[in-house]
Amino acid sequence: MESNQSLNFPSPPPNKPIAPLQWIKENLFSDWFNSLLTIVCIGLIYWIAKGLIVWCTTQAQWSVVSANFRLFFVGRYPLEQGWRLWLVLAMISALSGLAWGVWGRFSRTVGMAIASLSVALAILVPVELPSKLWILSTAVLVGVGFGLGQRLKAIRFISLSLSFLWLLSLPIALWLVGGGLRILEPVEVNLWNGLLLTVLIAVLSIVASFPLGVLLALGRQSTMPVIRWFCILYIEIIRGLPLVGILFMAQVMLPLFLPTGVSLNQVVRVIAAFVLFSAAYLAENVRGGLQSVPRGQIEAAKALGFGTPLIIILIVLPQALRAVIPAIVGQFIGLFKDTSLVSIAGLVELMGISRSILSQPDFIGRNAEVYLFIGLIYWVFCYAMSQGSQKLEKALNSD
């Protein structure tokens, strides 16, 4: 025992922190060429930043944003039913805090940033007092959810339960937004505009396309010729068509395959087009992850008596999906930005509502302010997804 304990593998050398001045010298001014390139880049960044700041503070007319703030986010959704959207946001905030508490770690910097941002939004955003209180309440719910998650993280199957809660929140959110079931007043789909419609289409398309893409990737590697060739033909045909064409086909041809008397609204048809399109690209990403799994692990599982379903669920898919997290999230980010194309189907999402605002006589010519604002919104959502994927990748690689 003692001789075995004395056999220790050499540990890697510790990472010594580098002083800021030393990092600058080694990375920015290591030789004359890097020094010249650094100076030129600093001058170019200063020139661009200075012009942008001067334009934003002295020349831009941000009244086009403040006067249409509600239109950007919820469009023509009935004002008297706005509490339902705030309730959805509160539910998402509580679940986000709970997930942070269970899967993440406390960071005073992040906590202070969330609190400061919530206070700043409540003060600066041009909305009524009840909406300001709702903004502060969502921040409080994040904190409460985090504290509850910290207490529950030691419970067995808490991660699985939290995942189920996230899936359950999706139909609840749809019911709150759309109404129905003789409890809430229905809100017509053509009143779902702006960022509300963009997020709704993106989330539903991501949730539905992920399992379909995984099945297509598994089917492409199936030993059954019919399944394999069907998946190959589907993936190659869809990837050879533009998204705009698939959107048109979903609007025109999808109703032809439905039974008589059954009709789908425009939002459902657009989501179906996004799901069919994204699943084909997602299948190729997942297939790359499947090929990265060593064949020896599959053979070892078969030798231990595992069946094919257990091998796929317990051994192959966890490793394959972990290997392609960046590619999958990149596909989801592209899908979120592609929602700007749904205006060709007659829907008024974030880009569509922006064009409607620019057509108002009082705001003609305010293109720069409007597109800069919605560009910031797109960037916030895409950056959040990117950061979330990096945190997930680090957490999985550390296990």
PyMOL commands that set and color helices and strands:
alter all, ss='L'
color gray80, all
select helices_A, chain A and resi 2-6+20-27+32-59+63-66+69-74+79-103+108-124+129-152+158-178+189-191+194-220+225-239+243-252+254-257+266-292+295-303+308-323+325-345+350-358+361-363+367-398
alter helices_A, ss='H'
color red, helices_A
deselect
rebuild
show_as cartoon
